Amino acid sequence: MEHPVMLLVWLLDKVGLGHFAHAYPHLVYTWLFALILIFIGWMAGKRIALVPGRLQVLFEFVVDSMYKFQEGIMGKRGMVFFPMTTTLIVFVFFANFNGLIPGSFAPTSNLNTTMAFALMIVFLTHVMGFKVHGLGYIKHFLGPSPFLAPLMLPVEIISHAARVVSLSFRLFGNILGEDLVIGVLMMLAGQFFVPLPMMFLGLFTGFLQAYIISLLAMVYIGEAMEGEH
């Protein structure tokens, strides 16, 4: 389902890129957000001062809070993933929020975007599992007893495959449903202010979904790095 009015797609129409933009609006907005966040990060890093201003204080608060939160979940060894998980929660939150802006589009309301995040998280989970434990990582899938291994192995494989479905559909379904409700309310009422309560709720759910996918990334990767039980 295509958003009825997407200003960025309309602008790309004017320069001859409309076909790509209409076919892949989630990619267009994903790239846009990536460039915006890179620019904001570059500007924030460029203006670091000994006596911080308001923007630097805000950035330092966010980074410090995320660092302590992730350290409590993954420990020191898992902090190598701190840039990834922090970028993930920031990007997903702003992508979710973008769907609340009239004339814009949330790339996370497209299953392709959320599936890419889910595949990345699950792939990194097993990469780190084999990196830390070697072939012994397979013991994570065999259960506590050799006698249960034939039963536990297919169950664990299905469970890990289901993580991809769970991560991708949870984020996609929540954001798409929220955008559809706001769009329907706006069309029925013909007024911008009518869906405002739903939009404020969307801010909360947008942050919550970003928090959940980042938290689950920490939990899954941290779990793979621990010893089998």
N, C-alpha and C positions, 0 to 999 in steps of 0.2 A: 504494500500500500504506500503510495507516494504522498508526501505532505502536499497539501493544496497550494501553498505559497512558500517557496524556498528562495529567499532573496539571493543567496550565493549562487544557486543553480541558475537563476534568472540572469545574474551578471555574467556567468560563464557562457550562457546562451549568446550573449552579445558579442563575445570574442570567438565564437565558433567551437566552443568546447561543450556545448549543451548536451550532445548525445552521451558523452561519457558521464557528465554530471547527473543526468536523468537516470542513467543505468546504475551508477554507483555513488549515490549521494552520501552513503556512510563513509566511503573512502575520502571523498572531497572534504567532508567536515572533520574526519579524523586527521587528515593532513593539516587542515587549518588549525585545529587545536594543538597539534604537535608543534607547529611553527610558533604559535602564540606563547605556549608554555616555555619553549626554548628561548624565545626573546625575553620573557619575563625573568627566567632564571639567569640569563646573561646580564640583564640590567641590574638584578638584585646582587649578583656577584661583583659587578663592576662598582657598585656604590657602597661596598662594605667600609664602615668607618669605626674608629675606636669608640666614639660616642655614637651609638646607633640612633637612627631616626625611627619614625613610627613604622615604616615599611620594613626596615631591617629587624625591628623588634618582633613584628608579626611573623616574618619568615623564620627567625630564630626560635620563636615559640613553637611553631608548627613542626620544625625539624627536630627540636629537642623532645617534644612530646611523642612524636613518632619513633624516635630513637629509643627512648625509655620503654615505650609500649612494645616494640619489636624485641628488644633485648630481654624483656620479661618472658616472652613467648619462645624465642629461638635460642637465647643465650648468646654469648660472644661469638661463637663459631658461625651462627647464622647471620651475623651482621654484614656479611659480604653481599647479602641480598637487599640491604637497606635502600640503596638507590632505586632498585626495581620496585619494591613494595610501596615506597613513598610516591614514586612517579605514578604507579598504578592507581593509588587512592585519589591523588590529585586529578589525574587525567579523567578517571571515571566520574568523579564528582562534577567536574566542569562539563563533561560530555552530557551527563544526565540533566544538569541545569539548563543546558542549551536548548533542550526540548521544550522548556517553559517559555522561551522567548518567541513571540509571534514572528513568523517569517523565517524561523530557523529550524534546525533539525538535530535530534539527539542521535549520534552514531551508535549509541548503545541500545537503541530501539530496533536495531537490525541484528539478526541472529549471526550474520557473518562476523561482525565485530566482536560480539561476546564469545563466540566459538573460538576465535583466534586467541583471546585472553585465556580461555579455559585450556586450550591445547598447550599454550606456552607454560602455564602453571603446572599441569600434569607432566609435561615433558621434562621440565626442570626438576620436578620432584624425583623422578626416576634417575635422571642424570646424576643428581647429588647422592642418591641412594647408592648407586654403583661406584661413584667416586669415593665415598667415605668407607663403604663396606666391601667393595670389590664384588666378586661373585657371591659372597656371603649374604648380599642383599636379598637374594632369592629366598632366604629363610623367612623373610617378612611375609611371604606368601604361603608358607607351608604349615603354619599353625604350630601349636606347642608340642605336638607329638608326631613322630614319623607315621604312625598309623592313621592319623587324620589328614596327612598331606594330600592324598588323592582327592579328598573331599574339599579341603580348604583351598587348594590351588585354583580351581575354576571359580569358586566363590569370590576369592580375592581379586582375580582378574576382572570379573564382572563388576565388583565393587569399585575398582579403580577406573574402569571404563565409564561407570555411571557418574564419576566425579565430573567428567567432561560435560555430560548432559546436564547435571545439576548446576554447575557453575554457569554455563552458558544460558540455559533456559530461565534460571532464577532472575538474572539481571535483565535479560531481554524481555521476559514477560512482564516484569514489574514496570519497566520504563515505557514499553509500548502501551500497556494498559492505561497507565497514568496519562500519557499523551493523548490517547484516544478519548478518554473521559473528558479531558479539558477541551479537546476539539469539538466533541459533541455538545458540551454545555455552551460553548461559544456560538456554535451554529444555531442551536435551538433558541438561545436568548437573544442573539444578535447584539450583545453587549460585551465589552471587554472585561468589565468589573465583576460579572456574574461568576466566572470560574476562579476568581481570586482566592477564595478559601482553599480550593483544590490545589492551586498553584503553590500556596504556602505549605500545604501538606507535601507537595511534590519536592520542595526544598529539603524537607526532613527525610523523605524516603530516598531521594537521590543521594544524600550523604550516607544514609544507612546502607544502601546497596553498595556504594563504593567502599565503605568500611568492611562489609561482610566479605566481599571478594578479596580484599587485601588481607584480611584476617585469615581466611581459609588458605590463601597462598602461603602465609607464614606457618600455619598449622601443618599443612600437607608436607611442605619442604622440611620443616623442623622434625616431623615425625619420621621421615625417610632417613634423616641423618642420625636418629637415635638407634640404639641397639635393639635387636629383635627381642620380643617378649613372648 
